[in-house]
Amino acid sequence: MPRKDSLRAHVIKAMLIALACFAAFILSEFAQSPVTFLYALLLPVYWLVLCGIAIYRFRLRGLWVLLGAPLALALPYEILHQLIACHRGPCM
């Protein structure tokens, strides 16, 4: 049976990665660097992998890792929103 502190470690890692995702999203808005933008896109992928591992390993208790979803998925949501808006009408 897995220890409870290992779930706590997964949740803490997920929240730190989610905060890093959000910070990279904010920085990519100001720093027009492709490296910052790439960094902002790769962190949510790493966060999703960590969430998948936590949910697979801890089942229902692993859902606590999803608390960081709003922070981690801000940039992918914004990109998807822009793609849909450009598909429907003129892009800005």
ROSE-4610 file (N, C-alpha, C; in Angstrom, 1 decimal, always signed):
// ROSE-4610
residu = [M/M/M/P/P/P/R/R/R/K/K/K/D/D/D/S/S/S/L/L/L/R/R/R/A/A/A/H/H/H/V/V/V/I/I/I/K/K/K/A/A/A/M/M/M/L/L/L/I/I/I/A/A/A/L/L/L/A/A/A/C/C/C/F/F/F/A/A/A/A/A/A/F/F/F/I/I/I/L/L/L/S/S/S/E/E/E/F/F/F/A/A/A/Q/Q/Q/S/S/S/P/P/P/V/V/V/T/T/T/F/F/F/L/L/L/Y/Y/Y/A/A/A/L/L/L/L/L/L/L/L/L/P/P/P/V/V/V/Y/Y/Y/W/W/W/L/L/L/V/V/V/L/L/L/C/C/C/G/G/G/I/I/I/A/A/A/I/I/I/Y/Y/Y/R/R/R/F/F/F/R/R/R/L/L/L/R/R/R/G/G/G/L/L/L/W/W/W/V/V/V/L/L/L/L/L/L/G/G/G/A/A/A/P/P/P/L/L/L/A/A/A/L/L/L/A/A/A/L/L/L/P/P/P/Y/Y/Y/E/E/E/I/I/I/L/L/L/H/H/H/Q/Q/Q/L/L/L/I/I/I/A/A/A/C/C/C/H/H/H/R/R/R/G/G/G/P/P/P/C/C/C/M/M/M]
num = [1/1/1/2/2/2/3/3/3/4/4/4/5/5/5/6/6/6/7/7/7/8/8/8/9/9/9/10/10/10/11/11/11/12/12/12/13/13/13/14/14/14/15/15/15/16/16/16/17/17/17/18/18/18/19/19/19/20/20/20/21/21/21/22/22/22/23/23/23/24/24/24/25/25/25/26/26/26/27/27/27/28/28/28/29/29/29/30/30/30/31/31/31/32/32/32/33/33/33/34/34/34/35/35/35/36/36/36/37/37/37/38/38/38/39/39/39/40/40/40/41/41/41/42/42/42/43/43/43/44/44/44/45/45/45/46/46/46/47/47/47/48/48/48/49/49/49/50/50/50/51/51/51/52/52/52/53/53/53/54/54/54/55/55/55/56/56/56/57/57/57/58/58/58/59/59/59/60/60/60/61/61/61/62/62/62/63/63/63/64/64/64/65/65/65/66/66/66/67/67/67/68/68/68/69/69/69/70/70/70/71/71/71/72/72/72/73/73/73/74/74/74/75/75/75/76/76/76/77/77/77/78/78/78/79/79/79/80/80/80/81/81/81/82/82/82/83/83/83/84/84/84/85/85/85/86/86/86/87/87/87/88/88/88/89/89/89/90/90/90/91/91/91/92/92/92]
x = [+0.8/+0.0/+0.9/+0.6/+1.5/+1.3/+2.4/+2.4/+1.7/+1.1/+0.3/+1.2/+2.5/+3.3/+3.8/+3.7/+4.1/+3.0/+1.7/+0.6/+0.8/+1.2/+1.4/+2.6/+3.6/+4.7/+4.2/+3.3/+2.8/+2.0/+1.1/+0.3/+1.2/+2.2/+3.1/+3.8/+4.3/+5.0/+4.0/+2.8/+1.8/+1.5/+1.4/+1.1/+2.3/+3.5/+4.6/+4.8/+4.5/+4.6/+3.5/+2.3/+1.2/+1.5/+2.1/+2.5/+3.6/+4.5/+5.5/+4.9/+3.9/+3.1/+2.5/+1.9/+1.2/+2.2/+3.4/+4.4/+5.0/+5.2/+5.7/+4.7/+3.4/+2.4/+2.4/+2.6/+2.6/+3.9/+5.0/+6.3/+6.3/+5.6/+5.5/+4.7/+3.8/+3.1/+4.0/+4.9/+5.8/+7.1/+7.7/+8.9/+8.6/+8.8/+8.4/+9.5/+9.9/+11.0/+10.3/+10.7/+10.2/+10.6/+11.7/+12.1/+11.2/+10.8/+9.8/+8.5/+8.1/+6.8/+6.8/+8.0/+8.1/+8.1/+8.8/+8.8/+7.4/+6.6/+5.3/+4.4/+4.7/+3.9/+4.3/+5.6/+6.1/+5.7/+5.7/+5.3/+3.9/+2.9/+1.6/+1.6/+2.4/+2.6/+3.2/+4.2/+4.8/+3.8/+3.0/+2.0/+1.0/+0.5/-0.5/+0.1/+1.4/+2.0/+2.0/+2.4/+2.4/+1.0/+0.0/-1.4/-1.8/-1.5/-1.8/-1.1/+0.1/+0.8/+0.2/-0.2/-0.8/-2.2/-2.9/-4.3/-4.2/-3.3/-3.1/-2.6/-1.7/-1.1/-2.0/-2.7/-3.5/-5.0/-5.5/-6.9/-7.6/-8.7/-9.5/-8.8/-7.9/-7.1/-6.2/-5.8/-4.9/-5.6/-6.9/-7.6/-7.3/-6.7/-6.2/-5.2/-4.5/-3.5/-4.2/-5.4/-6.1/-6.4/-6.1/-6.3/-5.5/-4.4/-3.5/-4.0/-5.1/-5.5/-5.7/-6.4/-6.6/-5.3/-4.3/-3.0/-2.2/-2.2/-1.4/-2.0/-3.3/-3.9/-4.3/-3.8/-4.2/-3.7/-2.4/-1.9/-2.5/-2.6/-3.3/-4.7/-5.4/-6.8/-6.8/-5.9/-5.8/-5.5/-4.6/-4.3/-5.4/-6.1/-7.3/-8.4/-8.6/-9.6/-9.3/-8.0/-7.6/-7.8/-7.5/-7.6/-9.1/-10.0/-11.4/-11.9/-11.4/-11.9/-11.4/-10.2/-9.6/-10.4/-10.8/-11.5/-12.9/-13.5/-14.9/-14.9/-13.9/-14.0/-12.6/-12.5/-11.2/-10.3/-9.1/-8.1/-7.6/-7.3/-6.8/-5.4]
y = [-1.2/+0.0/+1.2/+2.2/+3.4/+4.3/+5.0/+5.8/+7.1/+7.7/+9.0/+10.2/+10.2/+11.3/+11.3/+10.1/+10.1/+10.8/+10.7/+11.4/+12.9/+13.3/+14.7/+15.2/+14.4/+14.9/+15.1/+14.2/+14.4/+15.7/+15.9/+17.1/+18.4/+18.4/+19.5/+19.8/+18.7/+18.8/+19.4/+18.9/+19.3/+20.8/+21.2/+22.6/+23.5/+23.1/+23.9/+23.9/+22.8/+22.8/+23.7/+23.7/+24.5/+26.0/+26.3/+27.7/+28.1/+27.2/+27.5/+27.7/+26.9/+27.0/+28.4/+28.8/+30.1/+31.2/+31.1/+32.1/+32.2/+31.0/+31.0/+31.6/+31.4/+32.0/+33.5/+34.0/+35.5/+36.0/+35.3/+35.8/+35.7/+34.7/+34.6/+35.8/+36.4/+37.5/+38.8/+38.9/+40.1/+39.9/+38.7/+38.4/+37.7/+38.4/+37.9/+36.9/+36.0/+35.0/+33.7/+33.0/+31.7/+30.7/+30.9/+29.9/+30.0/+31.2/+31.3/+30.7/+30.9/+30.4/+28.8/+28.3/+26.8/+26.3/+26.9/+26.5/+26.6/+27.6/+27.7/+26.6/+26.0/+25.0/+23.6/+23.4/+22.1/+21.8/+22.8/+22.6/+22.0/+22.4/+21.8/+20.3/+19.9/+18.5/+17.7/+18.3/+17.6/+17.5/+18.6/+18.5/+17.5/+17.3/+16.3/+14.9/+14.7/+13.4/+13.1/+14.1/+13.9/+13.6/+14.3/+14.0/+12.6/+12.2/+10.8/+9.8/+10.0/+9.0/+9.0/+10.2/+10.3/+9.6/+9.9/+9.3/+7.8/+7.3/+5.9/+5.2/+5.8/+5.2/+5.3/+6.4/+6.6/+6.5/+6.3/+6.2/+7.5/+7.4/+8.5/+9.6/+9.1/+10.1/+10.9/+10.4/+11.1/+12.3/+12.4/+13.5/+14.8/+14.8/+16.1/+16.8/+16.1/+16.7/+17.7/+17.5/+18.3/+19.7/+20.0/+21.4/+22.4/+22.0/+23.0/+23.2/+22.5/+22.6/+24.0/+24.9/+26.2/+27.0/+26.8/+27.5/+26.8/+25.5/+24.8/+24.9/+24.9/+24.9/+26.2/+27.3/+28.7/+28.9/+28.6/+28.9/+28.0/+26.7/+25.9/+26.3/+26.7/+27.2/+28.4/+29.3/+30.6/+30.3/+29.4/+29.1/+28.5/+27.5/+26.9/+28.0/+28.9/+29.9/+30.8/+31.1/+32.0/+31.2/+29.9/+29.1/+29.0/+28.8/+28.8/+30.2/+31.2/+32.6/+32.9/+32.5/+32.7/+31.9/+30.7/+29.9/+30.4/+31.0/+31.5/+32.9/+33.7/+35.0/+35.6/+36.9/+37.5/+37.5/+37.2/+37.1/+38.5/+38.7/+39.9/+39.8]
z = [+0.0/+0.0/+0.0/-0.9/-1.0/+0.3/+0.6/+1.8/+1.4/+2.4/+2.2/+1.9/+2.4/+2.1/+0.6/+0.0/-1.4/-2.3/-1.8/-2.5/-2.3/-1.0/-0.7/-1.6/-1.8/-2.7/-4.1/-4.6/-6.0/-6.0/-5.0/-5.0/-5.0/-4.1/-4.0/-5.4/-6.0/-7.3/-8.3/-8.3/-9.3/-9.2/-7.9/-7.7/-8.1/-7.8/-8.2/-9.7/-10.4/-11.8/-12.4/-11.8/-12.2/-12.1/-10.9/-10.7/-11.8/-12.1/-13.1/-14.4/-14.7/-16.0/-16.1/-15.0/-15.1/-15.2/-14.5/-14.5/-15.9/-16.6/-17.9/-18.9/-18.7/-19.5/-19.4/-18.2/-18.0/-18.6/-18.4/-19.0/-20.5/-21.1/-22.6/-23.2/-22.4/-22.9/-23.0/-22.1/-22.0/-22.8/-22.7/-23.4/-24.7/-25.8/-27.1/-27.6/-26.7/-27.1/-27.4/-28.5/-28.8/-27.7/-27.1/-26.0/-24.8/-24.4/-23.3/-23.7/-24.9/-25.4/-25.4/-25.9/-25.9/-24.5/-23.6/-22.2/-21.6/-22.0/-21.5/-22.0/-23.2/-23.8/-23.3/-22.9/-22.5/-21.0/-20.2/-18.8/-18.6/-19.3/-19.1/-19.5/-20.5/-20.9/-19.7/-19.1/-18.0/-16.8/-16.6/-15.6/-15.8/-17.1/-17.4/-17.2/-17.5/-17.3/-15.8/-15.0/-13.5/-13.0/-13.5/-13.1/-13.5/-14.7/-15.1/-14.2/-13.9/-13.0/-11.6/-11.0/-9.7/-9.7/-10.7/-10.8/-11.0/-11.8/-12.0/-10.7/-10.0/-8.8/-7.6/-7.4/-6.2/-6.4/-7.6/-8.0/-7.5/-6.8/-6.4/-5.6/-4.7/-3.9/-4.8/-6.0/-6.9/-7.6/-7.5/-8.1/-7.4/-6.2/-5.6/-6.5/-7.3/-8.2/-9.1/-9.4/-10.4/-9.9/-8.6/-8.1/-8.9/-9.5/-10.2/-11.7/-12.1/-13.5/-14.0/-13.3/-13.8/-14.1/-13.3/-13.5/-14.6/-14.6/-15.6/-17.0/-17.1/-18.5/-19.0/-18.4/-18.9/-20.3/-20.6/-21.9/-23.0/-22.8/-23.8/-24.0/-23.0/-23.2/-24.0/-23.8/-24.5/-26.0/-26.2/-27.6/-28.3/-27.7/-28.3/-28.5/-27.6/-27.7/-29.0/-29.1/-30.3/-31.6/-31.6/-32.8/-33.2/-32.3/-32.6/-33.1/-32.4/-32.8/-34.2/-34.6/-35.9/-37.0/-36.6/-37.5/-37.8/-36.8/-37.0/-37.7/-37.6/-38.1/-38.3/-38.5/-38.7/-37.4/-37.6/-36.4/-36.0/-34.8/-34.3/-33.8]
